[in-house]
Amino acid sequence: MSERLPFFVYGTLRPGERNHDLFLRGRTRAEEPGRLAGAVLYRGPGYPYAVEDRQGLVHGELVTARPEEYDGLLVALDALEEYAPGDPGNLYERVARDIVRESDGRPVRAWVYLAAPSVAQRLRAHGRLIDNGDWRTT
């Protein structure tokens, strides 16, 4: 089993977005604003992709699952993001990154779904960048 880290969400899983109620409501202990440095956002077909980029900043929420919900939530989010460890066909890769909590500026290690390398390459070449790093404002 993977390390039990919080999740950093930046698209349809954010509070008020369509997948928040379906996947997160009632399963979290905390949800707080955060920032991921070293990534940028690209528009996807109804959802964004975060792509690693040293100069970028992505805005979202740091979500801490209730302990009794963690295992099921991890499976559900991996399925939503069509992520399977080691699968070359992944659209996203789940990776651990430091997220800065906006409340106190402290880093928190969290899972984040980043665009898989082949997807990131296509987005860098032909994608539509979200300049401010916040999908909600698009």
PATORKOL-143610 format. One record per atom (N, C-alpha, C): residue number from 1; residue in one letter; chain; atom name; x, y, z. Coordinates in steps of 0.02 Angstrom, whole numbers, plus 50000, padded with zeros to 5 digits. Last residue first. Layout:
N
<NUM, A, A, CA, <X, Y, Z>>
...
END
This chain:
138
<138, T, A, N, <49460, 51505, 49248>>
<138, T, A, CA, <49458, 51500, 49175>>
<138, T, A, C, <49386, 51498, 49150>>
<137, T, A, N, <49474, 51501, 49382>>
<137, T, A, CA, <49465, 51567, 49352>>
<137, T, A, C, <49460, 51565, 49276>>
<136, R, A, N, <49498, 51370, 49418>>
<136, R, A, CA, <49434, 51401, 49435>>
<136, R, A, C, <49422, 51467, 49400>>
<135, W, A, N, <49631, 51343, 49390>>
<135, W, A, CA, <49580, 51319, 49343>>
<135, W, A, C, <49513, 51351, 49356>>
<134, D, A, N, <49767, 51437, 49403>>
<134, D, A, CA, <49706, 51423, 49440>>
<134, D, A, C, <49650, 51406, 49392>>
<133, G, A, N, <49880, 51485, 49338>>
<133, G, A, CA, <49885, 51423, 49376>>
<133, G, A, C, <49824, 51405, 49417>>
<132, N, A, N, <49874, 51591, 49252>>
<132, N, A, CA, <49878, 51607, 49323>>
<132, N, A, C, <49881, 51545, 49368>>
<131, D, A, N, <49869, 51531, 49121>>
<131, D, A, CA, <49924, 51575, 49142>>
<131, D, A, C, <49930, 51585, 49217>>
<130, I, A, N, <49853, 51384, 49062>>
<130, I, A, CA, <49813, 51425, 49107>>
<130, I, A, C, <49864, 51469, 49143>>
<129, L, A, N, <49891, 51343, 48892>>
<129, L, A, CA, <49914, 51357, 48960>>
<129, L, A, C, <49863, 51399, 48998>>
<128, R, A, N, <49848, 51225, 48785>>
<128, R, A, CA, <49828, 51293, 48804>>
<128, R, A, C, <49842, 51303, 48878>>
<127, G, A, N, <49971, 51126, 48692>>
<127, G, A, CA, <49918, 51139, 48740>>
<127, G, A, C, <49904, 51212, 48752>>
<126, H, A, N, <50075, 51086, 48610>>
<126, H, A, CA, <50013, 51109, 48578>>
<126, H, A, C, <49958, 51130, 48626>>
<125, A, A, N, <50192, 51057, 48685>>
<125, A, A, CA, <50198, 51073, 48614>>
<125, A, A, C, <50135, 51108, 48587>>
<124, R, A, N, <50145, 51028, 48812>>
<124, R, A, CA, <50197, 51079, 48805>>
<124, R, A, C, <50202, 51103, 48732>>
<123, L, A, N, <50057, 50923, 48779>>
<123, L, A, CA, <50031, 50986, 48805>>
<123, L, A, C, <50083, 51042, 48797>>
<122, R, A, N, <50145, 50821, 48738>>
<122, R, A, CA, <50096, 50848, 48691>>
<122, R, A, C, <50070, 50916, 48714>>
<121, Q, A, N, <50215, 50802, 48860>>
<121, Q, A, CA, <50251, 50821, 48800>>
<121, Q, A, C, <50203, 50852, 48748>>
<120, A, A, N, <50112, 50760, 48945>>
<120, A, A, CA, <50147, 50823, 48959>>
<120, A, A, C, <50184, 50847, 48897>>
<119, V, A, N, <50084, 50635, 48889>>
<119, V, A, CA, <50033, 50688, 48888>>
<119, V, A, C, <50066, 50756, 48899>>
<118, S, A, N, <50203, 50568, 48916>>
<118, S, A, CA, <50182, 50576, 48846>>
<118, S, A, C, <50129, 50630, 48839>>
<117, P, A, N, <50209, 50578, 49063>>
<117, P, A, CA, <50260, 50607, 49018>>
<117, P, A, C, <50237, 50617, 48946>>
<116, A, A, N, <50050, 50625, 49135>>
<116, A, A, CA, <50100, 50575, 49119>>
<116, A, A, C, <50148, 50603, 49067>>
<115, A, A, N, <50016, 50762, 49240>>
<115, A, A, CA, <50011, 50734, 49173>>
<115, A, A, C, <50067, 50683, 49162>>
<114, L, A, N, <49994, 50718, 49412>>
<114, L, A, CA, <50025, 50758, 49360>>
<114, L, A, C, <50016, 50724, 49293>>
<113, Y, A, N, <49912, 50718, 49557>>
<113, Y, A, CA, <49909, 50685, 49492>>
<113, Y, A, C, <49936, 50734, 49440>>
<112, V, A, N, <49990, 50706, 49714>>
<112, V, A, CA, <49962, 50749, 49662>>
<112, V, A, C, <49964, 50709, 49597>>
<111, W, A, N, <50001, 50683, 49888>>
<111, W, A, CA, <49994, 50653, 49822>>
<111, W, A, C, <49964, 50705, 49775>>
<110, A, A, N, <50114, 50782, 49990>>
<110, A, A, CA, <50047, 50759, 49968>>
<110, A, A, C, <50052, 50724, 49902>>
<109, R, A, N, <50191, 50864, 50123>>
<109, R, A, CA, <50199, 50814, 50071>>
<109, R, A, C, <50131, 50786, 50054>>
<108, V, A, N, <50186, 51034, 50149>>
<108, V, A, CA, <50155, 50971, 50169>>
<108, V, A, C, <50164, 50923, 50111>>
<107, P, A, N, <50264, 51184, 50207>>
<107, P, A, CA, <50257, 51131, 50158>>
<107, P, A, C, <50228, 51068, 50189>>
<106, R, A, N, <50181, 51333, 50266>>
<106, R, A, CA, <50222, 51273, 50279>>
<106, R, A, C, <50211, 51220, 50225>>
<105, G, A, N, <50101, 51444, 50261>>
<105, G, A, CA, <50161, 51442, 50219>>
<105, G, A, C, <50205, 51381, 50229>>
<104, D, A, N, <49981, 51447, 50328>>
<104, D, A, CA, <50041, 51461, 50367>>
<104, D, A, C, <50106, 51458, 50327>>
<103, S, A, N, <49878, 51441, 50232>>
<103, S, A, CA, <49864, 51467, 50299>>
<103, S, A, C, <49927, 51486, 50337>>
<102, E, A, N, <49923, 51378, 50116>>
<102, E, A, CA, <49915, 51450, 50115>>
<102, E, A, C, <49906, 51479, 50185>>
<101, R, A, N, <50046, 51255, 50113>>
<101, R, A, CA, <49982, 51275, 50142>>
<101, R, A, C, <49977, 51351, 50143>>
<100, V, A, N, <50125, 51193, 49976>>
<100, V, A, CA, <50129, 51247, 50026>>
<100, V, A, C, <50058, 51264, 50048>>
<99, I, A, N, <50174, 51029, 49949>>
<99, I, A, CA, <50122, 51078, 49938>>
<99, I, A, C, <50128, 51130, 49993>>
<98, D, A, N, <50288, 50921, 49876>>
<98, D, A, CA, <50277, 50968, 49931>>
<98, D, A, C, <50226, 51020, 49908>>
<97, R, A, N, <50230, 50763, 49810>>
<97, R, A, CA, <50261, 50829, 49802>>
<97, R, A, C, <50247, 50870, 49865>>
<96, A, A, N, <50218, 50604, 49739>>
<96, A, A, CA, <50221, 50643, 49801>>
<96, A, A, C, <50259, 50707, 49789>>
<95, V, A, N, <50107, 50562, 49604>>
<95, V, A, CA, <50174, 50573, 49631>>
<95, V, A, C, <50169, 50613, 49696>>
<94, R, A, N, <50025, 50476, 49482>>
<94, R, A, CA, <50018, 50499, 49552>>
<94, R, A, C, <50087, 50502, 49583>>
<93, E, A, N, <50005, 50529, 49317>>
<93, E, A, CA, <50047, 50491, 49364>>
<93, E, A, C, <50035, 50520, 49433>>
<92, Y, A, N, <49882, 50517, 49187>>
<92, Y, A, CA, <49912, 50550, 49245>>
<92, Y, A, C, <49958, 50502, 49280>>
<91, L, A, N, <49857, 50429, 49087>>
<91, L, A, CA, <49851, 50500, 49071>>
<91, L, A, C, <49885, 50541, 49125>>
<90, N, A, N, <49945, 50276, 49053>>
<90, N, A, CA, <49916, 50324, 49101>>
<90, N, A, C, <49912, 50394, 49071>>
<89, G, A, N, <50006, 50180, 48977>>
<89, G, A, CA, <49949, 50215, 48948>>
<89, G, A, C, <49917, 50266, 48994>>
<88, P, A, N, <50101, 50113, 49051>>
<88, P, A, CA, <50124, 50163, 49003>>
<88, P, A, C, <50068, 50203, 48971>>
<87, D, A, N, <50083, 50083, 49220>>
<87, D, A, CA, <50048, 50076, 49156>>
<87, D, A, C, <50071, 50130, 49107>>
<86, G, A, N, <50137, 50101, 49348>>
<86, G, A, CA, <50177, 50068, 49296>>
<86, G, A, C, <50145, 50061, 49228>>
<85, P, A, N, <49981, 50104, 49430>>
<85, P, A, CA, <50054, 50105, 49436>>
<85, P, A, C, <50089, 50067, 49380>>
<84, A, A, N, <49858, 50187, 49345>>
<84, A, A, CA, <49877, 50121, 49368>>
<84, A, A, C, <49953, 50120, 49372>>
<83, Y, A, N, <49733, 50307, 49330>>
<83, Y, A, CA, <49803, 50294, 49348>>
<83, Y, A, C, <49810, 50223, 49374>>
<82, E, A, N, <49617, 50379, 49301>>
<82, E, A, CA, <49640, 50325, 49256>>
<82, E, A, C, <49714, 50311, 49266>>
<81, E, A, N, <49563, 50460, 49393>>
<81, E, A, CA, <49618, 50488, 49354>>
<81, E, A, C, <49648, 50438, 49305>>
<80, L, A, N, <49471, 50370, 49449>>
<80, L, A, CA, <49448, 50432, 49416>>
<80, L, A, C, <49501, 50460, 49370>>
<79, A, A, N, <49560, 50276, 49504>>
<79, A, A, CA, <49515, 50256, 49450>>
<79, A, A, C, <49490, 50318, 49412>>
<78, D, A, N, <49622, 50354, 49603>>
<78, D, A, CA, <49663, 50323, 49551>>
<78, D, A, C, <49620, 50303, 49491>>
<77, L, A, N, <49508, 50381, 49680>>
<77, L, A, CA, <49541, 50435, 49644>>
<77, L, A, C, <49588, 50408, 49590>>
<76, A, A, N, <49475, 50252, 49728>>
<76, A, A, CA, <49427, 50289, 49688>>
<76, A, A, C, <49461, 50345, 49648>>
<75, V, A, N, <49591, 50218, 49801>>
<75, V, A, CA, <49570, 50176, 49745>>
<75, V, A, C, <49523, 50215, 49699>>
<74, L, A, N, <49586, 50321, 49898>>
<74, L, A, CA, <49644, 50314, 49854>>
<74, L, A, C, <49626, 50273, 49792>>
<73, L, A, N, <49464, 50290, 49961>>
<73, L, A, CA, <49471, 50353, 49924>>
<73, L, A, C, <49530, 50350, 49876>>
<72, G, A, N, <49492, 50169, 50024>>
<72, G, A, CA, <49441, 50172, 49972>>
<72, G, A, C, <49446, 50235, 49929>>
<71, D, A, N, <49594, 50213, 50114>>
<71, D, A, CA, <49607, 50161, 50064>>
<71, D, A, C, <49556, 50163, 50007>>
<70, Y, A, N, <49527, 50318, 50193>>
<70, Y, A, CA, <49586, 50329, 50152>>
<70, Y, A, C, <49594, 50277, 50096>>
<69, E, A, N, <49425, 50312, 50283>>
<69, E, A, CA, <49406, 50319, 50213>>
<69, E, A, C, <49466, 50317, 50166>>
<68, E, A, N, <49480, 50312, 50408>>
<68, E, A, CA, <49440, 50253, 50389>>
<68, E, A, C, <49418, 50255, 50316>>
<67, P, A, N, <49541, 50442, 50412>>
<67, P, A, CA, <49580, 50380, 50411>>
<67, P, A, C, <49541, 50318, 50387>>
<66, R, A, N, <49486, 50561, 50294>>
<66, R, A, CA, <49473, 50529, 50359>>
<66, R, A, C, <49508, 50461, 50357>>
<65, A, A, N, <49610, 50648, 50198>>
<65, A, A, CA, <49557, 50599, 50204>>
<65, A, A, C, <49547, 50578, 50276>>
<64, T, A, N, <49641, 50811, 50161>>
<64, T, A, CA, <49662, 50757, 50206>>
<64, T, A, C, <49602, 50712, 50216>>
<63, V, A, N, <49690, 50909, 50028>>
<63, V, A, CA, <49635, 50870, 50055>>
<63, V, A, C, <49662, 50813, 50097>>
<62, L, A, N, <49725, 51064, 49975>>
<62, L, A, CA, <49757, 51008, 50008>>
<62, L, A, C, <49702, 50972, 50046>>
<61, E, A, N, <49679, 51138, 49821>>
<61, E, A, CA, <49664, 51122, 49891>>
<61, E, A, C, <49703, 51061, 49913>>
<60, G, A, N, <49763, 51258, 49716>>
<60, G, A, CA, <49713, 51206, 49728>>
<60, G, A, C, <49700, 51198, 49802>>
<59, H, A, N, <49871, 51323, 49591>>
<59, H, A, CA, <49828, 51334, 49649>>
<59, H, A, C, <49777, 51278, 49655>>
<58, V, A, N, <50037, 51310, 49538>>
<58, V, A, CA, <49969, 51286, 49530>>
<58, V, A, C, <49931, 51296, 49596>>
<57, L, A, N, <50168, 51384, 49453>>
<57, L, A, CA, <50134, 51381, 49517>>
<57, L, A, C, <50061, 51361, 49503>>
<56, G, A, N, <50330, 51369, 49365>>
<56, G, A, CA, <50258, 51373, 49374>>
<56, G, A, C, <50233, 51370, 49446>>
<55, Q, A, N, <50462, 51348, 49334>>
<55, Q, A, CA, <50441, 51417, 49344>>
<55, Q, A, C, <50368, 51423, 49364>>
<54, R, A, N, <50479, 51211, 49311>>
<54, R, A, CA, <50513, 51242, 49368>>
<54, R, A, C, <50487, 51312, 49384>>
<53, D, A, N, <50351, 51106, 49283>>
<53, D, A, CA, <50385, 51163, 49253>>
<53, D, A, C, <50415, 51204, 49310>>
<52, E, A, N, <50241, 50970, 49255>>
<52, E, A, CA, <50300, 50997, 49290>>
<52, E, A, C, <50335, 51051, 49249>>
<51, V, A, N, <50071, 51003, 49238>>
<51, V, A, CA, <50132, 50980, 49204>>
<51, V, A, C, <50192, 51011, 49240>>
<50, A, A, N, <49905, 50961, 49264>>
<50, A, A, CA, <49964, 50994, 49292>>
<50, A, A, C, <50025, 50961, 49260>>
<49, Y, A, N, <49761, 50985, 49168>>
<49, Y, A, CA, <49820, 50943, 49179>>
<49, Y, A, C, <49874, 50986, 49211>>
<48, P, A, N, <49583, 51005, 49200>>
<48, P, A, CA, <49651, 51028, 49186>>
<48, P, A, C, <49702, 50972, 49194>>
<47, Y, A, N, <49433, 50968, 49106>>
<47, Y, A, CA, <49473, 50965, 49167>>
<47, Y, A, C, <49544, 50985, 49150>>
<46, G, A, N, <49378, 50974, 48982>>
<46, G, A, CA, <49333, 50978, 49040>>
<46, G, A, C, <49368, 50974, 49107>>
<45, P, A, N, <49506, 50922, 48913>>
<45, P, A, CA, <49436, 50918, 48891>>
<45, P, A, C, <49388, 50916, 48950>>
<44, G, A, N, <49619, 51045, 48985>>
<44, G, A, CA, <49603, 50980, 48957>>
<44, G, A, C, <49531, 50980, 48934>>
<43, R, A, N, <49739, 51173, 48996>>
<43, R, A, CA, <49668, 51154, 48988>>
<43, R, A, C, <49664, 51085, 48957>>
<42, Y, A, N, <49874, 51160, 49112>>
<42, Y, A, CA, <49849, 51163, 49043>>
<42, Y, A, C, <49776, 51143, 49043>>
<41, L, A, N, <49976, 51235, 49236>>
<41, L, A, CA, <49913, 51202, 49216>>
<41, L, A, C, <49899, 51213, 49142>>
<40, V, A, N, <50139, 51192, 49302>>
<40, V, A, CA, <50092, 51238, 49269>>
<40, V, A, C, <50030, 51199, 49251>>
<39, A, A, N, <50254, 51177, 49440>>
<39, A, A, CA, <50207, 51148, 49391>>
<39, A, A, C, <50165, 51204, 49362>>
<38, G, A, N, <50326, 51228, 49546>>
<38, G, A, CA, <50360, 51184, 49500>>
<38, G, A, C, <50314, 51148, 49451>>
<37, A, A, N, <50218, 51223, 49688>>
<37, A, A, CA, <50269, 51257, 49649>>
<37, A, A, C, <50301, 51205, 49603>>
<36, L, A, N, <50056, 51220, 49731>>
<36, L, A, CA, <50108, 51175, 49707>>
<36, L, A, C, <50156, 51215, 49665>>
<35, R, A, N, <49965, 51276, 49871>>
<35, R, A, CA, <49998, 51291, 49807>>
<35, R, A, C, <50052, 51239, 49793>>
<34, G, A, N, <49802, 51275, 49950>>
<34, G, A, CA, <49873, 51262, 49946>>
<34, G, A, C, <49899, 51279, 49876>>
<33, P, A, N, <49664, 51279, 50065>>
<33, P, A, CA, <49699, 51304, 50006>>
<33, P, A, C, <49774, 51290, 50009>>
<32, E, A, N, <49600, 51125, 50133>>
<32, E, A, CA, <49627, 51193, 50142>>
<32, E, A, C, <49666, 51214, 50080>>
<31, E, A, N, <49508, 51013, 50218>>
<31, E, A, CA, <49518, 51038, 50150>>
<31, E, A, C, <49540, 51110, 50157>>
<30, A, A, N, <49498, 50868, 50323>>
<30, A, A, CA, <49516, 50938, 50312>>
<30, A, A, C, <49525, 50952, 50238>>
<29, R, A, N, <49442, 50744, 50315>>
<29, R, A, CA, <49449, 50774, 50382>>
<29, R, A, C, <49464, 50849, 50376>>
<28, T, A, N, <49327, 50670, 50200>>
<28, T, A, CA, <49387, 50709, 50216>>
<28, T, A, C, <49383, 50735, 50288>>
<27, R, A, N, <49210, 50613, 50161>>
<27, R, A, CA, <49268, 50568, 50166>>
<27, R, A, C, <49332, 50604, 50188>>
<26, G, A, N, <49109, 50703, 50138>>
<26, G, A, CA, <49101, 50656, 50193>>
<26, G, A, C, <49161, 50609, 50204>>
<25, R, A, N, <49153, 50721, 49971>>
<25, R, A, CA, <49107, 50741, 50024>>
<25, R, A, C, <49098, 50685, 50075>>
<24, L, A, N, <49231, 50660, 49867>>
<24, L, A, CA, <49262, 50684, 49930>>
<24, L, A, C, <49213, 50700, 49986>>
<23, F, A, N, <49160, 50615, 49753>>
<23, F, A, CA, <49217, 50577, 49779>>
<23, F, A, C, <49239, 50597, 49849>>
<22, L, A, N, <49048, 50696, 49725>>
<22, L, A, CA, <49047, 50625, 49707>>
<22, L, A, C, <49102, 50585, 49743>>
<21, D, A, N, <49086, 50825, 49763>>
<21, D, A, CA, <49032, 50791, 49799>>
<21, D, A, C, <49033, 50716, 49786>>
<20, H, A, N, <49192, 50844, 49667>>
<20, H, A, CA, <49203, 50850, 49739>>
<20, H, A, C, <49149, 50811, 49778>>
<19, N, A, N, <49161, 50843, 49534>>
<19, N, A, CA, <49182, 50780, 49564>>
<19, N, A, C, <49194, 50784, 49639>>
<18, R, A, N, <49121, 50979, 49504>>
<18, R, A, CA, <49076, 50922, 49495>>
<18, R, A, C, <49097, 50858, 49529>>
<17, E, A, N, <49164, 51100, 49634>>
<17, E, A, CA, <49170, 51071, 49567>>
<17, E, A, C, <49133, 51004, 49564>>
<16, G, A, N, <49157, 51135, 49767>>
<16, G, A, CA, <49114, 51171, 49720>>
<16, G, A, C, <49117, 51145, 49649>>
<15, P, A, N, <49325, 51094, 49801>>
<15, P, A, CA, <49259, 51110, 49827>>
<15, P, A, C, <49220, 51153, 49778>>
<14, R, A, N, <49403, 50998, 49668>>
<14, R, A, CA, <49403, 51054, 49715>>
<14, R, A, C, <49332, 51067, 49740>>
<13, L, A, N, <49400, 50904, 49570>>
<13, L, A, CA, <49392, 50880, 49639>>
<13, L, A, C, <49392, 50936, 49690>>
<12, T, A, N, <49429, 50963, 49449>>
<12, T, A, CA, <49359, 50945, 49462>>
<12, T, A, C, <49347, 50917, 49532>>
<11, G, A, N, <49576, 51030, 49507>>
<11, G, A, CA, <49527, 51032, 49453>>
<11, G, A, C, <49458, 51015, 49477>>
<10, Y, A, N, <49669, 51006, 49604>>
<10, Y, A, CA, <49672, 51072, 49571>>
<10, Y, A, C, <49620, 51079, 49515>>
<9, V, A, N, <49722, 50933, 49757>>
<9, V, A, CA, <49675, 50933, 49701>>
<9, V, A, C, <49672, 51003, 49671>>
<8, F, A, N, <49828, 50832, 49842>>
<8, F, A, CA, <49822, 50901, 49817>>
<8, F, A, C, <49779, 50898, 49755>>
<7, F, A, N, <49800, 50730, 49985>>
<7, F, A, CA, <49797, 50738, 49913>>
<7, F, A, C, <49795, 50813, 49897>>
<6, P, A, N, <49907, 50661, 50116>>
<6, P, A, CA, <49849, 50698, 50092>>
<6, P, A, C, <49852, 50703, 50015>>
<5, L, A, N, <49970, 50490, 50121>>
<5, L, A, CA, <49979, 50563, 50115>>
<5, L, A, C, <49913, 50596, 50100>>
<4, R, A, N, <50020, 50350, 50163>>
<4, R, A, CA, <49956, 50385, 50175>>
<4, R, A, C, <49967, 50460, 50178>>
<3, E, A, N, <50106, 50259, 50037>>
<3, E, A, CA, <50109, 50301, 50097>>
<3, E, A, C, <50045, 50341, 50102>>
<2, S, A, N, <50022, 50114, 49968>>
<2, S, A, CA, <50058, 50177, 49963>>
<2, S, A, C, <50059, 50213, 50031>>
<1, M, A, N, <50042, 49940, 50000>>
<1, M, A, CA, <50000, 50000, 50000>>
<1, M, A, C, <50044, 50062, 50000>>
END
